[in-house]
């Protein structure tokens, strides 16, 4: 594809992305109302994939990294649900160097869905040859074509986002380092506890506030509470649209 054709395609994908961002808040409201256990089911899928990866390696450091990545992905998804924002289009919700791996994961999800869509379309086409004048079948086919198109566009959009981020990855890594240092300097006790819990290979669960509180030593309890107050105040301000 030449540059002109590529730019035209990218422009259409950006329009599609803006459309997704317009509907994302309502999408989360619908998901939370219609499928209250949706996040739990996604986490279960992450656990299954993670266990499969763990079975493929004997290296303890690699296992620790696999588990930590799974926990980070769960944290991103929880953050996404709490903020009603799709992770794919809000890089601030994620650590930049891990963001590309999330986009790859999301692309694979849509690839799996697209494969199912193609199978469904093949079945519908076969039924159409048998039931030629069936209006219900026509309606189902239209909806299936719509879902197929959405999954295809999402895959192409993720490819574009991955390519775009890879081009600026060195800059993002520097930004991540600055943000990491800022967090470590502001919340040293919390950062230490989270790092310890994220590296714990005995569980795939994300660290909870109660677990962090149980882990903190008596001499650091006061500092921990002080850092939590700052962190919670910052989060409340963010939700209210303040800095």
For each residue, the residues with C-beta under 8 A, 3 or more apart:
1: 5 6 9
2: 5 6
3: 6 7
4: 7 8
5: 1 2 8 9
6: 1 2 3 9 10
7: 3 4 10 11
8: 4 5 11 12
9: 1 5 6 12 13 156
10: 6 7 13 14 160
11: 7 8 14 15
12: 8 9 15 16
13: 9 10 16 17 153 156 157 160
14: 10 11 17 18
15: 11 12 18 19
16: 12 13 19 20 153 157
17: 13 14 20 21 89 157
18: 14 15 21 22
19: 15 16 22 23
20: 16 17 23 24 86 89
21: 17 18 24 86 89
22: 18 19
23: 19 20 26 27
24: 20 21 27 28 84 85 86 89
25: 28 29 84 85
26: 23 29 30
27: 23 24 30 31 86
28: 24 25 31 32 81 84
29: 25 26 32 33 84
30: 26 27 33 34
31: 27 28 34 35 38
32: 28 29 35 36 38 81
33: 29 30 36
34: 30 31
35: 31 32 38 41
36: 32 33
37: 40 41
38: 31 32 35 41 42
39: 42 43 77 78 81
40: 37 43 44
41: 35 37 38 44 45
42: 38 39 45 46 77
43: 39 40 46 47 74 77
44: 40 41 47 48
45: 41 42 48 49
46: 42 43 49 50 70 73 74 204
47: 43 44 50 51 70 204
48: 44 45 51 52
49: 45 46 52 53 70
50: 46 47 53 54 66 67 70 204
51: 47 48 54 55 204
52: 48 49 55 56
53: 49 50 56 57 66
54: 50 51 57 63 66 67
55: 51 52
56: 52 53
57: 53 54 62 63 66
58:
59: 62 63
60: 63 64 201
61: 64 65
62: 57 59 65 66
63: 54 57 59 60 66 67 201
64: 60 61 67 68 199 201
65: 61 62 68 69
66: 50 53 54 57 62 63 69 70
67: 50 54 63 64 70 71 199 200 201 204
68: 64 65 71 72 198 199
69: 65 66 72 73 98 101
70: 46 47 49 50 66 67 73 74 204
71: 67 68 74 75 198 204 205 206 207
72: 68 69 75 76 95 98 198
73: 46 69 70 76 77 102 105
74: 43 46 70 71 77 78 206
75: 71 72 78 79 206
76: 72 73 79 80 87 93 94 98 102
77: 39 42 43 73 74 80 81 87
78: 39 74 75 81 82 206
79: 75 76 82 83 87 93
80: 76 77 83 85 86 87 93
81: 28 32 39 77 78 84
82: 78 79
83: 79 80 90 93 239
84: 24 25 28 29 81
85: 24 25 80 89 90 93
86: 20 21 24 27 80 89 90
87: 76 77 79 80 90 93 94 102 106
88: 102 103 106 157 158 161
89: 17 20 21 24 85 86
90: 83 85 86 87 93 94
91: 94 96 99 165 172
92:
93: 76 79 80 83 85 87 90
94: 76 87 90 91 98 99 102
95: 72 98 99 176 179 180
96: 91 99 165 169 172 173 175 176
97: 100 169 172 173 176
98: 69 72 76 94 95 101 102
99: 91 94 95 96 102 103 165 172
100: 97 103 104 162 165 166 169
101: 69 98 104 105
102: 73 76 87 88 94 98 99 105 106
103: 88 99 100 106 107 158 161 162 165
104: 100 101 107 108 158 162
105: 73 101 102 108 109
106: 87 88 102 103 109 110 154 158
107: 103 104 110 111 154 155 158 159 162
108: 104 105 111 112
109: 105 106 112 113
110: 106 107 113 114 151 154 155 158
111: 107 108 114 115 155
112: 108 109 115 116
113: 109 110 116 117 147 151
114: 110 111 117 118 148 151 152 155
115: 111 112 118 119
116: 112 113 119 120
117: 113 114 120 121 144 147 148 151
118: 114 115 121 122 148
119: 115 116 122 123
120: 116 117 123 124 144
121: 117 118 124 125 141 144 145 148
122: 118 119 125 126
123: 119 120 126 127
124: 120 121 127 128 137 140 141 144
125: 121 122 128 129
126: 122 123 129 130
127: 123 124 130 131 134 137
128: 124 125 131 132 134 137 141
129: 125 126 132
130: 126 127
131: 127 128 134 137
132: 128 129
133:
134: 127 128 131 137 138
135: 138 139
136: 139 140
137: 124 127 128 131 134 140 141
138: 134 135 141 142
139: 135 136 142 143
140: 124 136 137 143 144
141: 121 124 128 137 138 144 145
142: 138 139 145 146
143: 139 140 146 147
144: 117 120 121 124 140 141 147 148
145: 121 141 142 148 149
146: 142 143 149 150
147: 113 117 143 144 150 151
148: 114 117 118 121 144 145 151 152
149: 145 146 152 153
150: 146 147 153 154
151: 110 113 114 117 147 148 154 155
152: 114 148 149 155 156
153: 13 16 149 150 156 157
154: 106 107 110 150 151 157 158
155: 107 110 111 114 151 152 158 159
156: 9 13 152 153 159 160
157: 13 16 17 88 153 154 160 161
158: 88 103 104 106 107 110 154 155 161 162
159: 107 155 156 162 163
160: 10 13 156 157 163 164
161: 88 103 157 158 164 165
162: 100 103 104 107 158 159 165 166
163: 159 160 166 167
164: 160 161 167 168
165: 91 96 99 100 103 161 162 168 169 172
166: 100 162 163 169
167: 163 164
168: 164 165 171 172
169: 96 97 100 165 166 172 173
170: 173 174
171: 168 174 175
172: 91 96 97 99 165 168 169 175 176
173: 96 97 169 170 176 177
174: 170 171 177 178
175: 96 171 172 178 179
176: 95 96 97 172 173 179 180
177: 173 174 180 181
178: 174 175 181 182
179: 95 175 176 182 183
180: 95 176 177 183 184
181: 177 178 184 185
182: 178 179 185 186
183: 179 180 186 187 191
184: 180 181 187 188 191
185: 181 182 188
186: 182 183 227 230
187: 183 184 190 191 227 230 231
188: 184 185 191 192 223 227
189: 192 193 216 220 223 224 227
190: 187 193 194 212 224 227 228 231
191: 183 184 187 188 194 195
192: 188 189 195 196
193: 189 190 196 197 207 212 215 216 224
194: 190 191 197 198 207 212
195: 191 192 198 199
196: 192 193 199 200 215
197: 193 194 200 207 211 212 215
198: 68 71 72 194 195 207
199: 64 67 68 195 196
200: 67 196 197 203
201: 60 63 64 67
202:
203: 200
204: 46 47 50 51 67 70 71
205: 71 208
206: 71 74 75 78
207: 71 193 194 197 198 211 212
208: 205 211 212
209: 212 213 228
210: 213 214
211: 197 207 208 214 215
212: 190 193 194 197 207 208 209 215 216 224
213: 209 210 216 224
214: 210 211
215: 193 196 197 211 212
216: 189 193 212 213 220 221 224
217: 220 221
218: 221
219:
220: 189 216 217 223 224
221: 216 217 218 224 225
222: 225 226
223: 188 189 220 226 227
224: 189 190 193 212 213 216 220 221 227 228
225: 221 222 228 229
226: 222 223 229 230
227: 186 187 188 189 190 223 224 230 231
228: 190 209 224 225 231 232
229: 225 226 232 233
230: 186 187 226 227 233 234
231: 187 190 227 228 234 235
232: 228 229 235 236
233: 229 230 236 237
234: 230 231 237 238
235: 231 232 238 239
236: 232 233 239 240
237: 233 234 240 242 243
238: 234 235 241 242
239: 83 235 236
240: 236 237
241: 238
242: 237 238
243: 237
